[in-house]
Amino acid sequence: CVVEDIPPEELHAKMQDPNFLEEAQLIDVREPDEVDKASLEGFKVLPLRQFGTWGPVMTDEFDPQKDTYVLCHHGMRSMQVAKWLQSQGFRKVYNVAGGIHAYAVKADSSIPTY
């Protein structure tokens, strides 16, 4: 099963719908200092470096049946986590293509780039 990339423009359009923000699971795997520089509303911060802490409780906190979107700076770390989530039984996992950088450039210029 291949993790699907979602273009930043498509995610931005979905995020305008309050129902989407309530129903989707949004995960940002960047480090806290990166999140301080730029972040997206509704994303829960689970830094990849702290994977040992949050990895084991993923299925307690998140529903494998729900759409899950994973974000990082350029799309590499998020892809690692997205593939891992699939291996844990998460069915609908999306990697934000190009990360928050591409989101800022292509979808929402109010988000700072760094």
C-alpha positions as CSV (number, residue, x, y, z in Angstrom):
1,C,0.0,0.0,0.0
2,V,1.4,3.4,-1.0
3,V,1.1,6.5,1.1
4,E,-0.8,9.1,-0.9
5,D,0.7,12.6,-1.2
6,I,-1.8,15.4,-0.9
7,P,-0.9,18.7,-2.7
8,P,-0.8,21.7,-0.2
9,E,-3.5,23.5,-2.2
10,E,-5.9,20.6,-1.8
11,L,-5.2,20.4,2.0
12,H,-5.7,24.2,2.2
13,A,-9.1,23.9,0.5
14,K,-10.2,21.1,2.9
15,M,-9.0,23.1,5.9
16,Q,-11.6,25.8,5.2
17,D,-14.3,23.4,6.2
18,P,-14.8,23.2,10.0
19,N,-16.1,19.6,9.7
20,F,-12.7,18.6,8.2
21,L,-10.8,20.0,11.1
22,E,-13.0,18.1,13.5
23,E,-13.0,14.8,11.7
24,A,-9.5,14.5,10.2
25,Q,-6.4,13.6,12.3
26,L,-3.7,16.2,11.6
27,I,-0.2,15.4,12.8
28,D,2.9,17.7,12.6
29,V,6.1,15.7,13.2
30,R,8.5,18.7,13.2
31,E,10.5,19.8,16.3
32,P,9.0,22.4,18.7
33,D,11.4,25.1,17.6
34,E,10.3,24.6,14.0
35,V,6.6,24.8,15.0
36,D,7.3,28.1,16.8
37,K,8.5,29.5,13.4
38,A,5.5,28.3,11.4
39,S,2.5,26.1,12.1
40,L,-1.0,25.1,10.8
41,E,-4.2,25.3,12.8
42,G,-5.5,22.0,14.1
43,F,-2.3,20.0,13.8
44,K,-1.1,18.1,16.8
45,V,2.6,18.3,17.3
46,L,4.4,14.9,17.7
47,P,8.1,15.5,17.0
48,L,9.7,12.7,15.2
49,R,12.7,12.9,17.6
50,Q,10.3,11.9,20.4
51,F,8.9,9.0,18.5
52,G,9.8,6.6,21.3
53,T,7.4,8.4,23.6
54,W,4.4,8.8,21.3
55,G,4.8,5.9,18.9
56,P,3.6,3.2,21.4
57,V,0.4,5.2,22.2
58,M,-0.6,6.2,18.7
59,T,-3.5,3.7,18.4
60,D,-4.8,4.8,21.8
61,E,-4.9,8.5,20.8
62,F,-5.8,8.2,17.1
63,D,-8.3,6.2,15.2
64,P,-6.8,4.0,12.4
65,Q,-10.1,4.2,10.5
66,K,-10.0,8.1,10.2
67,D,-8.3,10.1,7.6
68,T,-4.8,11.0,8.9
69,Y,-2.6,13.8,7.5
70,V,1.1,14.1,8.3
71,L,3.1,17.2,7.9
72,C,6.8,18.2,8.3
73,H,9.1,20.9,6.8
74,H,9.6,19.4,3.3
75,G,7.8,16.1,3.3
76,M,10.5,13.6,4.2
77,R,10.0,13.0,7.9
78,S,6.2,13.0,7.4
79,M,6.6,10.3,4.8
80,Q,8.5,8.1,7.2
81,V,5.8,8.6,9.9
82,A,3.0,8.1,7.3
83,K,4.5,4.8,6.2
84,W,4.9,3.7,9.8
85,L,1.2,4.6,10.5
86,Q,0.2,2.4,7.6
87,S,2.2,-0.5,9.0
88,Q,0.2,0.0,12.3
89,G,-3.1,-0.4,10.5
90,F,-4.0,3.2,9.6
91,R,-6.0,2.9,6.4
92,K,-6.2,6.5,5.0
93,V,-2.8,8.2,5.5
94,Y,-1.8,11.3,3.5
95,N,1.6,12.9,3.4
96,V,1.5,16.7,2.8
97,A,3.6,17.0,-0.4
98,G,6.5,19.4,0.1
99,G,5.6,20.0,3.8
100,I,4.8,23.3,5.4
101,H,7.3,25.0,3.1
102,A,5.3,24.1,0.0
103,Y,2.0,24.9,1.9
104,A,3.3,28.4,2.6
105,V,4.6,29.0,-0.9
106,K,1.7,27.4,-2.9
107,A,-1.4,27.6,-0.7
108,D,-1.2,30.2,2.1
109,S,1.4,33.1,2.0
110,S,0.5,34.1,5.5
111,I,2.4,31.1,6.8
112,P,6.1,32.1,7.2
113,T,8.8,30.1,5.5
114,Y,12.1,29.2,7.2
